[in-house]
Amino acid sequence: MGWALRSEMAEAAAEVLVSQGARIQTLRSCQYRNLQLSRCGKYISEIIGRTVNYVSPTKETFISALAESGIFIPEEYISIILAQSHGKGDFTSGDLTKLLGRKPTSKQYLAQNFQA
């Protein structure tokens, strides 16, 4: 997935407003490369010093796990979440990198939020 931090999307939006004004254009606020969930698991494993495996569940297993945890997610969102976990809808863009003037963070974010 081409995830991006909200803070970086906000920074990029401010840059558009300040530097580009009201020009009509479409910019994608996503990463310059896709970050697979399995890679996130690998990064978190490195950070906390324990193995974290990403498991892509079936729809039934996912719904069951949510129910057991007392979490309700509407059916429409479950389909979207599962499609994303299987790489559907992946897209990347250099727009965010260009607006920030640097590569967006991903591994650094995980390091800040998943401590050993």
WONORUR-V844241 format. One record per residue. RES is the residue in one letter. OMEGA is omega in whole degrees, 0 to 359 (999 if undefined). Layout:
BEGIN
res->(RES;RES)
omega->(OMEGA;OMEGA)
END
This chain:
BEGIN
res->(M;G;W;A;L;R;S;E;M;A;E;A;A;A;E;V;L;V;S;Q;G;A;R;I;Q;T;L;R;S;C;Q;Y;R;N;L;Q;L;S;R;C;G;K;Y;I;S;E;I;I;G;R;T;V;N;Y;V;S;P;T;K;E;T;F;I;S;A;L;A;E;S;G;I;F;I;P;E;E;Y;I;S;I;I;L;A;Q;S;H;G;K;G;D;F;T;S;G;D;L;T;K;L;L;G;R;K;P;T;S;K;Q;Y;L;A;Q;N;F;Q;A)
omega->(179;184;174;178;177;181;179;175;178;178;179;179;178;178;179;182;183;189;187;178;187;177;180;179;177;177;178;179;181;180;177;176;179;176;181;180;178;177;175;178;179;179;180;176;179;183;186;177;176;181;174;179;174;178;178;186;171;179;181;179;180;179;179;179;177;181;179;180;180;181;177;175;179;183;181;181;178;179;179;180;181;178;178;181;178;175;179;177;177;172;179;179;175;183;182;178;180;182;180;185;179;176;175;181;172;180;179;177;179;180;180;187;177;180;180;999)
END
